[in-house]
């Protein structure tokens, strides 16, 4: 019964070697398909992080340029970010609820 049809090919040593090789390459090898998928996922995450940090760097550079423009810009930044005021001023903080 094993000598006919599909079972005849399974007993062939070349088929067995090919199946073993394919399983080894797909799952166990250093350069396996599984490791490629993990690496690709990690690469996409790192690209997203790179984009985020590039945007942050650009906004920080813009803030730095604004702060270096003069004393008035520095005072404006301090008032907005740290709720600072001059001695004769009152600061009102408005919290917007979403």
C-alpha positions as CSV (number, residue, x, y, z in Angstrom):
1,X,0.0,0.0,0.0
2,X,2.9,2.4,0.8
3,X,4.5,1.8,-2.6
4,X,1.7,3.5,-4.5
5,X,0.6,7.0,-5.1
6,X,1.5,9.8,-2.6
7,X,3.1,7.5,-0.1
8,X,5.7,6.4,-2.6
9,X,7.0,10.1,-2.8
10,X,7.1,10.5,1.0
11,X,9.5,7.5,1.4
12,X,11.9,9.0,-1.0
13,X,15.1,10.3,0.8
14,X,15.2,13.4,-1.3
15,X,11.6,14.4,-0.3
16,X,12.5,13.8,3.3
17,X,15.6,15.8,3.1
18,X,13.7,18.7,1.4
19,X,11.0,18.7,4.0
20,X,13.6,18.7,6.8
21,X,15.5,21.5,5.1
22,X,12.3,23.6,4.5
23,X,11.2,23.2,8.2
24,X,14.7,24.1,9.3
25,X,14.9,27.2,7.2
26,X,11.4,28.4,8.1
27,X,11.6,27.9,11.9
28,X,15.0,27.2,13.3
29,X,17.6,29.0,11.2
30,X,19.2,32.3,12.1
31,X,17.7,33.8,9.0
32,X,14.4,32.1,9.3
33,X,11.1,33.6,8.0
34,X,9.9,34.0,11.6
35,X,13.0,36.1,12.5
36,X,12.4,38.2,9.3
37,X,8.8,38.9,10.3
38,X,9.9,39.9,13.8
39,X,12.7,42.1,12.3
40,X,10.3,43.8,9.9
41,X,7.8,44.5,12.7
42,X,10.6,46.0,14.8
43,X,11.8,48.1,11.8
44,X,8.4,49.6,11.4
45,X,8.2,50.5,15.1
46,X,11.6,52.1,14.9
47,X,10.6,54.1,11.8
48,X,7.5,55.4,13.7
49,X,9.7,56.3,16.6
50,X,12.2,58.1,14.3
51,X,9.4,60.1,12.8
52,X,8.0,61.1,16.2
53,X,11.4,62.2,17.5
54,X,12.2,64.1,14.3
55,X,9.0,66.1,14.8
56,X,9.9,66.7,18.4
57,X,13.3,67.9,17.4
58,X,11.8,70.3,14.9
59,X,9.4,71.7,17.4
60,X,12.1,72.1,20.0
61,X,14.4,73.9,17.6
62,X,11.5,76.3,16.8
63,X,11.0,76.9,20.5
64,X,14.7,77.5,20.9
65,X,14.7,80.0,18.0
66,X,11.7,81.8,19.5
67,X,13.4,82.0,22.9
68,X,16.6,83.4,21.4
69,X,14.7,86.2,19.7
70,X,14.7,88.5,22.7
71,X,13.6,89.2,26.2
72,X,9.9,89.7,25.2
73,X,9.7,86.2,23.7
74,X,11.4,84.7,26.8
75,X,8.9,86.5,29.0
76,X,6.0,85.2,26.9
77,X,7.3,81.7,27.0
78,X,7.7,81.8,30.8
79,X,4.2,83.2,31.3
80,X,2.6,80.6,29.1
81,X,4.6,77.5,30.2
82,X,5.2,78.3,33.9
83,X,2.3,80.6,34.8
84,X,4.8,83.3,35.8
85,X,3.7,86.9,36.2
86,X,5.0,90.4,37.0
87,X,4.6,91.5,40.6
88,X,1.6,93.7,39.8
89,X,-0.3,91.1,37.7
90,X,-2.7,88.3,38.5
91,X,-2.6,84.9,36.7
92,X,-5.8,83.1,35.9
93,X,-5.5,79.5,34.8
94,X,-8.3,78.2,32.7
95,X,-8.7,74.5,32.5
96,X,-10.6,73.2,29.5
97,X,-12.4,70.0,30.0
98,X,-12.8,67.6,27.1
